[in-house]
Amino acid sequence: MEAIARAHTNIALIKYWGKRDSQLFLPMNSSLSITLDHFYTETKVQFSDQFEKDSLLLDGNQVTDNEIMKVTAFLNHVRNLAGTKTFAKVTSVNHVPTAAGFASSASGYAALAAAASKALQLDLTGTELSALARQGSGSASRSIFGGFVEWQKGEKTDGTDSFATQIIDEKAWDISVLSVVVEAGPKSVSSRDGMQRTVDTSPFYEGWLATLEEDLKRIKEAIKARDFTKLGEIAEANALKMHATMLGAKPPFFYWQSATLDVMQKVMELRQQGLEAYFTIDAGPNVKVLCEPMNEQMMKEKLAALPSVRDVIVCHPGPGIQYLSE
Ligand SMILES: O=C(O)C[C@@](O)(CF)CCOP(=O)(O)OP(=O)(O)O
């Protein structure tokens, strides 16, 4: 029994940053993202009684024990749904600029959820697949769908109401998302550890949470109205608020390098000059710059000209889960 699936990465405009239940990957708040067309993970899963344990080949390399433990824990969810104890061989390839550490847990666990459930002939709905992928990595719940996607936090303690839904598909509104790759510095705190430390110790965390319902409501209005300015302003402010929370953590931490600030300041300067763009940043030094398609080439040239920028890849809204054959 085997299957292959492809899932694309996503960039959050309203960030997921903190869990209310770390076993079930239940978030403190709802989040909203754009699935990207250029970056994806392709994963093949084979179940066989011949296998004595789960194995994972990632980009042609065997992985660490910790990584295989996480995959086995995740596959146990799928095995429980299928009522089997069979082990699996997982082969995964990240089609992302690896040099930039773009290896995305979102596309990785979304592709794994889809391929593993398909291989075991579980005919899951998009909602069920999103809730399953969430238990591998929270942001993976969003990569099940294409276009603009909302992961509703849910209220139930068992997480059955915490899954993503598509707001508009990838063809409904074309926005340019420039992935700006800066110098890869020392390994920073993982998003999983970073959000946990922030929730546990930052006095700014409550203030962050208090603004999110309004941010989400207003950005959905902006999407409905195709109002790029409103969408960009909310997304940029939301990212900055998220990064502010970690500065108050114990011990404090941050992801930005000087190159990150170079890009942020250039985007603000260009906006002042009339070239409208907004930035968002996740748990790393790289920056995603939002602009309208008519400005993407100019933006790409301006950003690529910064000495600390290594690469600029132009993305657009991309598709949800795809099943492939050999
Ligand atoms: O994507 C976002 O909403 C914002 C972030 O990227 C950070 F900026 C968080 C992603 O966290 P994830 O890797 O999904 O954590 P997990 O559930 O502990 O695996």
The ligand as an SDF file (V2000), in Angstrom:
LIG
                    3D

 19 18  0  0  0  0  0  0  0  0999 V2000
    3.0910   29.9880   10.4190 O   0  0  0  0  0  0  0  0  0  0  0  0
    2.6700   30.7450   11.3470 C   0  0  0  0  0  0  0  0  0  0  0  0
    1.4590   30.9490   11.5850 O   0  0  0  0  0  0  0  0  0  0  0  0
    3.6820   31.4670   12.2190 C   0  0  0  0  0  0  0  0  0  0  0  0
    4.9750   30.6710   12.4840 C   0  0  0  0  0  0  0  0  0  0  0  0
    5.5030   30.2580   11.2520 O   0  0  0  0  0  0  0  0  0  0  0  0
    6.0330   31.4780   13.1830 C   0  0  0  0  0  0  0  0  0  0  0  0
    6.2950   32.5890   12.6680 F   0  0  0  0  0  0  0  0  0  0  0  0
    4.6880   29.5260   13.4290 C   0  0  0  0  0  0  0  0  0  0  0  0
    4.7350   28.1950   12.7790 C   0  0  0  0  0  0  0  0  0  0  0  0
    4.7240   27.2390   13.8270 O   0  0  0  0  0  0  0  0  0  0  0  0
    4.8180   25.6780   13.5190 P   0  0  0  0  0  0  0  0  0  0  0  0
    6.1390   25.3770   12.8660 O   0  0  0  0  0  0  0  0  0  0  0  0
    3.5940   25.2240   12.7570 O   0  0  0  0  0  0  0  0  0  0  0  0
    4.8030   25.1120   15.0060 O   0  0  0  0  0  0  0  0  0  0  0  0
    4.3730   23.6500   15.5070 P   0  0  0  0  0  0  0  0  0  0  0  0
    2.8510   23.5940   15.5610 O   0  0  0  0  0  0  0  0  0  0  0  0
    4.9770   23.5510   16.8920 O   0  0  0  0  0  0  0  0  0  0  0  0
    4.9590   22.6490   14.5400 O   0  0  0  0  0  0  0  0  0  0  0  0
  1  2  2  0
  2  3  1  0
  2  4  1  0
  4  5  1  0
  5  6  1  0
  5  7  1  0
  5  9  1  0
  7  8  1  0
  9 10  1  0
 10 11  1  0
 11 12  1  0
 12 13  2  0
 12 14  1  0
 12 15  1  0
 15 16  1  0
 16 17  2  0
 16 18  1  0
 16 19  1  0
M  END
$$$$
